[in-house]
Amino acid sequence: MQPDLWFFILSTKCDRREHAWGRFCFLARYKRIQIAQILPKRNRTLKKTNNKRNGQHTNWDAVANWYDGWMGKKGSHHHRHLAVPTVMQMLKPATNDRVLDIGCGQGVLAKPILQSGATYAGIDASQKLLTIAKKRHAQHPKARFLLADATKLDSYTYLKANLFSCGVFLLSIQDMSPLDKVLRSVSHCLMENGRLIILMTHPCFRIPRQSGWGWDKQRKLRYRRIDNYLTKLQVPMKTHKHGTTRSYHRPLQTYINELGNNGFMIDQIREIPIGDLMKSDRSKAEKRADMEFPLFLAIRAVKIVDSHK
């Protein structure tokens, strides 16, 4: 665990904790059958490979313990009260669904998916985060955790084409690049009419190191400052001896266009503000800003075309 980062979160004033969380969450997603019938031997792992972005490693293993210590077993406050409930409401998993959690980390989404009766498979590029996930959830007969590169899912024999009815990116897609390869890879795994949920920090208002809160004294107005938006950015978030974890900012049009290019049709969008999650003694201006500027953006899309054909 990194004490300096941990202290940053805890010592930040309440009206700034949300911004701190937004920065570090990047270090800071037919017939009823058992998953054993559709996936290989329990908790199978592959030979470890290093993911690279422009020649630099972005493996999360080096920050896994810190990240898990900050997140906790059930996820952060924002996960429990905003992110996970929104995903479950938009996904509406049924007992015959097979859900693929892309960038699952330590498996925050596993429990609610399994409680719905659906089959769950979580994939991640970090072996250490998967090890934590397995300790907490792998005893469930309908759960699997697999080491995999999200840009190459079609290269794994156990991730067959059209295998899953649902896919989820829970605060993970902004840690992956290139986006077109990620979405094409996921499209390979989803069956026709399969549902894809993308929940991310809002790309219009929450841009790492390029956005923040401002205060207009004359108008007594709290506003959102945006320094860059249309320019795609690779933002270094945490440097360690094995490389740097990165966040990838893309404008909203990029997500919409790439979903269409890979055979998906968007049928629902939700913009989720912090609302009343912050301290109750906020000023009127703070409350208004927390209701007006969403923290998260959630997109639901349906696979209507097989992009591999």
Secondary structure by P-SEA (a helix, b strand, c coil): ccaaaaaaaaaccccaaaaaaaaccccccccccccccccccccccccbbbbbccccccccccaaaaaaaaacccccccccccaaaaaaaaacccccbbbbbcccccccaaaaaaaacbbbbbbcccaaaaaaaaacccccccbbbbbccccccccccccccccccccccccccccccaaaaaaaaaaaaccccbbbbbbcccccccccccbbbbbcccccbbbbbbccccccccccccccccbbbbbbbbcaaaaaaaaaaacccccbbbbbcccccccccccaaaaaaaaccccbbbbbbbbcccccc
